[in-house]
Amino acid sequence: MDALLARAFEETWPAAEYADAGGFRVGRGFGAGGRVSSARAAGAWVPDDIPAAEAVHRAWNQQPMFRVLDTDRALIDALTAAGYRAETPTAIMQAQVAALTDQAIPYLTTFAVWPPLAIQRDLWSAGNIVPSRQAVMDRVTGPKTAILGRIDDRAAGAAFAAIHADVAMVHAVEVLPPFRRRGLAGWMMRQAAFWAGDGGATRVGLAVSRANAGARATWDRLGFSEVAGYAYYAKPS
C-alpha cells in the first residue's frame, strides 16, 4: 500500500480525536467501530509502548485494540506474546477510476448527494452503519459524498465516498437484504468513481472483510485488486 493510499485510508474515515503513545497513534471512536477506535503503528515503537497505548484506550473507556498490517510481523509477534489475538481479517483494494467509468449507469439507478438524505441514513442504520458510524462521515473535512442506490423504483442502498489527494475511498456500502445480488452495489461503486473522477481522483479504494465473500466477489468482478491487508488485535474477553 503506497503512502497516498494509506493516508487516504485514515483521512476519509477519521476518529474523533487522537493521542500518541510512543510509536502508536490511538483513535477515539465513541462507539463507531474498530477502524476509529484502535491503535496503529505511526512510527518506531518499543514493547513498552503497548501498555502505554492500552492506558489511552482505558482512559477513553475503550477496549484496547490494535490495527495491524499483515506485513508487520514484529508487531504481530509482540501483540501475540502479550495475549492479543487477531480478529476481522480485512483486505484493502483499489481500482483505477477509468476502469470503473467505462459503462453508463442505468437511468435513475444511482445519485451522489451531500449532505445525506434521510432515506440514506435510514438505509445505513438498517444495516450496521449506526449513527455513531455516520458521525465519522460528518467529521471528514475533504470532498465527500453519499451515494444513493435505487432498484425496483425504490431506495435500496447507500454508500459514502471521500477524496484525499488522488484517492477516493468508499466506505459504508449497504444494500438492503431483499435487493442484494442484483448488481446494485456495483452500480453504486461506479457512481462513486464518476464522482471521484470529477473531483480529480484517479483511483478508488475500499476495505472489505475477508469473511464477506459476496462483497469481495463483486469488487473482484469490477476489477479491484488487493494491495494490502490488516487485522484487529484484541485480548479475548
N, C-alpha and C positions, 0 to 999 in steps of 0.2 A: 504494500500500500504506500503510494507516494505521499509526500508531505502535504500537498494541497488537498488530496482526498481525505487524509487523516484530519486535517484542520477543519474541513467542511463537515466531517462526521461529528465533530464536537460543537462547532458554531451553530449548526442548524438544529440542534436538539440540546439546548443548554440547561444546566442546573440553575437553581435559584441563586446559589452562591457557591463559592469555592474556598477551600482552605488548603494550604500546603503543609505536609507533614514529611519533612526530609525530602526524599525524591518522589513522593507521591502527591498527587492532587486529588482531593476528596470533594465530591459533589454533594450538595444538599438538595434532595429531590422533593421533599414534602409529599411523599407517597406516590410519586409519579413513576416508579419502577426503577429497575437496576441501572439502566443507562445513565440516569442522572443522580443516582443515589449510591454510587460506587467510587472506589479509589482506583486510580490508574497511574502507572509509572510515567512521570513527566520529566524525569532527569535521572541522574545517578542516584541509586538508593543503596542502603545497607540494611541488614536484617533488623536492626533496632528501629527502623522507620516503620515496620509493620505494626508493632504495638502503638506507635505514635498515630498512625492513620486510624487504628481501631479506636483510640481515645477521641478523635474528632467525630467519628461515627456515633459513639455513645453520647457525646455531648449534645448531639443533634437528635438523639433518640432514634437512630437508625441502626439496623443490623449491620455489623461490619461486613463489607463485601468489596471484592477487588474485581476489576475488569481487566483481563489479561489476554494479550495476543497469543495465538497458538505457537508463535515462533519464540516467545520469551521463556525459554526453558529454565533459566536461572530463577526467575520469579515463580514459575510454576513449582519448581522443586522446593523453594523456600516456603511457599504457602502450604504445600502438601505436608512438609515437615512440621508446620505449625498447626496442623489439624484441619486445614481447609480442603474442601472437595469441589470439583468442577460441576457446574450445572448450566443448562441452557446453552449448549454449543451453538454458535452463530456464524454465518458466513457474511462477508461484505462483498458486494458485487457491483460492477459498473458496466455501462454500455455507452456508446457514442450517441449523442443526440441525433446525428444524421441517420443512424441505423433505426431509430425509433420514430422518425418523422417521414418515412418513405411511403406511408399509406394515409389516405384521408380518413378521418374519423367519421363514422356514420352520423348523420344529422341528428341533433338533439340528444346525443349519447353522453357527452361529457361537457363540462364547463369548468373554467378556472375563475374563482372569485375570492376576494378578500374584503372585509372580514367574512368568516364562515357564516353561512345561513343557518338558521335554527335547525333545519332538517339535517344538515351535515353534522351538527353537534349531537343530534339525536341518533344518527347512524353510528357515530363513534361510540356513544355511550351504550348502544345496544350490544356492542362488542366489548373489547377490553380497554377502549380508549376513554377512560373515565374523565371527569372534569379536571382532576389533578394532572392528568397527562395532557389534556387540552391546554392547560395553563402553560405548559412548556412552549407550545406554538406561539402564544402571546408574547413570550419573552424574546423571541428571535428578533433581532434588530435589522437584519438584511432583507433583501427582496424575498417575499414569501407569498404563497397562495394556497387555497383549499380547492381540491378537485371534487366535483360532484359527478357521480355516475348514475345514468338512468337506463332502465331496461323495462320492457312491458309498460311503458308510459308512466313509470313511477321512479322516484328516487330510491336507489338501491345500494349505493356505495359512496364512500368518501375517502380522501387521502390528503396528506399535507406535503408540500414541497417548499424548499427554501434554497437560495443560492449563496454560495461563498466562493469567491474567485471564479474559476471556470467550471465549478462543480455544482450541480443541483442534486441535493439529497432528497429522496422521497421517504416519508415516514407515515405511520398510522394508516396503512391501507386496510380498509374494512369494507367488506361486501356482505350484505345480509344473507344468512344461510340459504333461503329458498332460491337465491339468484346466483349462487356460486357455480363454477364450472361451465359458465356460458360466455366467457371471454370478456366480461366487463372489467376485471382488474387490468387486463392487458390494454384495453382502450383508455382506461384512466391513466396508466403509465405513459401511454403515447401522448395523452393530453398534457401531462406534466412535462414531457420532452418538448412539445411545441412551445409551451410557456417558457421553459428553460432556455430554449434557443432564442426566443425573443428577448430574453434578459441577458444574453451574452454568454451563457454557459455552453460548453462543448460536450459535456458528458453528464450522465445521470448515475447516481449511486444509491444503494439501498443496503439494508441489513435484513437478513432473513434467518429465522431459527432453522437449524438443520433438521429439526423434527417436523417442520411444516413442508412435507413433501409436495403438496399441491401447489403452494406458492412458489417453491423452488422450481418446479416443472414449468410454471408459467413464465418465470423470469428466464429460464434457460431457453424456452422457445422464442422469446423476444430478442435473444442474442446477448443477454448479460453473461459476464464471465466472472468467476470468483477471483478476487485479488488478495484477500486476507481472511482470517477467521479469529474469533476470540471466544472466551467463555467467562462466566462469572464464577468466582470462588468464594464460598461461604462455609462456615462451620455448621455441621449437622445440628439441628435443634434437638 
